[in-house]
Amino acid sequence: MMLTLLISLLLFSFPFSSFESEGQAALQGGRPEAAGDNRGQSPLNEEGAEGSASEINISEIIFDHIGDDYEWHITEWKGKAVAIPLPCIVIENGVHIFTAHHAAENGYAFNEDGKLVNANTGKRPIDISITKNVLALMISTLLLLIIILYTANWYKKHDVLKEAPTGLAACMEPLVMMVHEMARENIGEEDYRRFSPYLCMAFLWILLNNFLGILPFFPGGANLTGNIAITLVLALFTFFTVNLNGTRHYYKEIFAPDVPGFLKPIMPVIEVFSAIMKPVSLTIRLFANMLAGHIMILSMVCIIFIMAKYGPLLGGSMTVVSVLFGVFLDALECLVAFIQAYVFTMLSSIYIGLARVKHE
């Protein structure tokens, strides 16, 4: 985490001339209304056509990747961006559907945060657009559904007592059994079967999206689990599962604990605060770790372009170092992707187990 912050601060404070010249346009992510319709152009400006690395807006590249957008950038071809335009859907005096390139024609613009606003009033409408993260959410959920149904279909057609799983089923079985045993250990023999499906689905969904986020090509690359709104919703699922299934003893320990009299007015406040902080910790842990991983990988790649301006010797040597570190960070991020899915699921099972404890 400290290494990530140091590298990020170095990159964001680097005096890139494009950042100075583009100004507010860089903060607005290259929106057509905010930056002179520069969608589809290279991060190099016109003066940087000769390959000057100082003209690259590194902060814009990183923030464009880790942020959400109204289109899905795929790659660049001959200085033009290849992107999937996504439908902007706003509700304001009716339903309006358009793409980001046609926002101005429909009376909308983008504010400094890259969000749709009414061009005349500057106010945000009800925005239910299919953004990059929303599309990534749909794709990953559909992909996970296909994987689960395919695996279930294999088990329906084969007798597991006579033959071992093969192919995709062989990959899924140890993951499912790991979560199943985790639920048994943390929740208890009596109740774990009720909550094992939720824990298994949460683990597989987080793991799949963590890995998809590492992939540099479509449909990967979306920073879904590095989006705090996504991790908050996941944590709220655990929060409501815990508190809607809590036993009488669980709530007694919160609101009427067996403590000395002078502590009775204080303990319920502490226990309620503790219950609220559990989803907060789940949210921040997953969000921060995945976001940090994306920033670290992108920062290492961008070092190549930073050092290119200092000549072929230094630029070439740093390219080798950057690529090697990038490969190492990719491998490390794969490990982190699994660990974060495991930790989220394990903590969820522990919280559920604590809520299901019965008075002895």
Secondary structure, DSSP 4 states (H G I P E B T S, - for coil): -HHHHHHHHHHHTS--HHHHHHTHHHHTTT-TTTTTS-TTB-SS-GGGGG--GGG--HHHHHHHHHS--SEEEEEEETTEEEEEE--EEEESSSEEEE-GGGTGGGTEEE-TTS-EEETTT----EE----HHHHHHHHHHHHHHHHHHHHHHHHHHS-TTTS---THHHHHHHHHHHHHHHHHHHH-TTTHHHHHHHHHHHHHHHHHHHHHHH-SSTT----STTSHHHHHHHHHHHHHHHHHS--HHHHHHHHS-S--GGGTTTHHHHHHHHHHHHHHHHHHHHHHHHHHHHHHHHHHHHHHHHHGGG-HHHHHHHHHHHHHHHHHHHHHHHHHHHHHHHHHHHHHHHHHHHHT----
